[in-house]
Amino acid sequence: MVSLLLYPALLLINLPNHAAVSWYWPTPLGAGQPVVSSLGLFAVLLAFICNATVFVRRRHPWVTWGAGAVMVLLGQFDPLLLFVGTHALIVHRGGRQATIGTIAAGVIGVWVVIRNAIAPLHWTVMLDPVGLPTGQRVLLDLTMTGLVFVVTVMLGRMRRNRQQARAADARAVRAEGTARDLSEQLTQRAERERLAREIHDTLAHRLSLVSLHSGALEELAQSSDPTLVQAAQVVRNSAHRSLEDLRNLIGALRDPAPAGPVEQPSRIPLRGMADVTDVIDSTLAAGVKVNAFIMLSSPEEASDMLNRAVFRIVQESLTNVVKHAPGTTVGLDLRGSPGAGVSLKIRNMMTHHSSGTPGSGTGLVGMRERVGLLGGRMNAGPTGDGWFEVDVQLPWAAAAKQGR
């Protein structure tokens, strides 16, 4: 918008000069009646083109500066375009380039004023209606030109300083945001460390006691009921697995994977769709009958997030059955393929018996969160005919390919 106003302003200011050049050029000063010449018209056209460089002064300020210098050195034109180029150099380049351009423009301006006053070019016309003496004319021209030049430089420096101040403010805001993010990360890390210590000091100790006592129970029951021996083995194996999972979880809390759009490898060993049978075996050992139908196609091609979600949902669902409906029969239907996604249905008959283990109510919440992160849907609740059903539908998410 500024360029659209600046261009006609330059043309209007230099209009008398354009007319004089087109009328007199190349008629020597005092050589008789002036005439319109082709060379003079060409010079005016060149001046129009030079003034048009104001449209590129931001990206190419040296072009505008050079065009202004040509107009001043070769013709009787005002140095306004040269000053516009100098202003653009100060604002958009700064530093050494601005210094060189400013000094050169000042030298050219002084030299041209003195030249035009003392020994003007023979093809130019000095318009001096007042008829001032040469010394006064030089002083007046130097004063006016110097005033315009100083104002141009000052305005350029002020604008440059404002730009630098805005850039500094933007950097300060970014630095403040970075510091805030780092502070939050440190706070989160401290919280994870605290949680890791609490988990280790409480659950690890209790699980170790469970493993120890179940081992002793297994030794004592060797000569008695085989069912009791098997139950003791299940308890001991479950305690060992829980301890391993707990150690890996504590390690993940203390050294989490960096957040980002790309799925990062986890410190926790992957338990996926192919490991669902382990959960079924432990559920069978706990006295719950499981009728399972599993049909999976290329589960190893699924993402770690999808594999882990399916495994944890099955694990949580069967754990809920063991806690809230022991002795019942569970129907499990798991199907998955890259084209169709993953479909999981788990049904069990609702009973009035319970294992006595209180539920926290967070199991279903965690399952819904996993499903939501994968863009799936989940329904869980009584069916109205005495059954409790968990129905999960998940889109297939392929594993991220490693860079070559």
MOUR-V376589 format. One record per backbone hydrogen bond with DSSP energy under -0.5 kcal/mol. CO is the residue of the C=O (numbers start at 0). NH is the residue of the N-H. If there is no record, write none. Layout:
co: (CO CO)
nh: (NH NH)
//
This chain:
co: (0 1 2 3 4 5 6 7 8 9 11 13 14 15 16 17 18 19 20 21 23 24 27 36 37 38 39 40 41 42 43 44 45 46 47 49 50 51 52 53 55 59 59 60 61 62 63 64 65 66 67 68 69 70 70 74 77 78 79 80 81 82 83 84 85 86 87 88 88 93 93 94 95 96 97 98 99 100 101 102 103 104 105 106 107 108 109 110 111 112 113 114 120 121 124 125 127 132 133 134 135 136 137 138 139 140 141 142 143 144 145 146 147 148 149 150 151 152 153 154 155 156 157 158 159 160 161 162 163 164 165 166 167 168 169 170 171 172 173 174 175 176 177 178 179 180 181 182 183 184 185 186 187 188 189 190 191 192 193 194 195 196 197 198 198 199 201 202 203 204 205 206 207 208 209 210 211 212 213 214 215 216 218 220 224 225 226 227 228 229 230 231 232 233 234 235 236 237 238 239 240 241 242 243 244 245 246 247 248 249 250 269 271 272 274 274 275 276 277 278 279 280 281 282 283 286 288 289 290 292 294 295 297 298 300 302 303 304 305 306 307 308 309 310 311 312 313 314 315 316 317 318 319 320 322 324 327 328 329 329 330 331 332 333 334 335 336 340 341 342 343 344 345 346 347 355 360 361 362 363 364 365 366 367 368 369 370 371 376 378 380 385 386 387 388 388 389 389 390 391 392 393 395 396)
nh: (4 5 6 7 8 9 10 11 12 13 14 17 18 19 20 21 22 23 24 36 26 39 30 40 41 42 43 44 45 46 47 48 49 50 51 52 53 54 55 56 59 62 63 64 65 66 67 68 69 70 71 72 73 74 76 76 80 82 83 84 85 86 87 88 89 90 91 92 93 96 97 98 99 100 101 102 103 104 105 106 107 108 109 110 111 112 113 114 115 116 117 118 123 28 126 127 130 136 137 138 139 140 141 142 143 144 145 146 147 148 149 150 151 152 153 154 155 156 157 158 159 160 161 162 163 164 165 166 167 168 169 170 171 172 173 174 175 176 177 178 179 180 181 182 183 184 185 186 187 188 189 190 191 192 193 194 195 196 197 198 199 200 201 202 203 204 205 206 207 208 209 210 211 212 213 214 215 216 217 218 219 220 221 223 228 229 230 231 232 233 234 235 236 237 238 239 240 241 242 243 244 245 246 247 248 249 250 251 252 253 254 271 274 275 277 278 279 280 281 282 283 284 285 287 286 288 329 291 331 333 335 297 300 301 398 306 307 308 309 310 311 312 313 314 315 316 317 318 319 320 321 322 323 324 354 327 288 348 290 331 346 292 344 294 342 296 340 336 393 334 391 332 389 330 387 357 364 365 366 367 368 369 370 371 372 373 375 374 392 390 388 349 382 347 380 390 345 391 378 343 376 341 397 302)
//
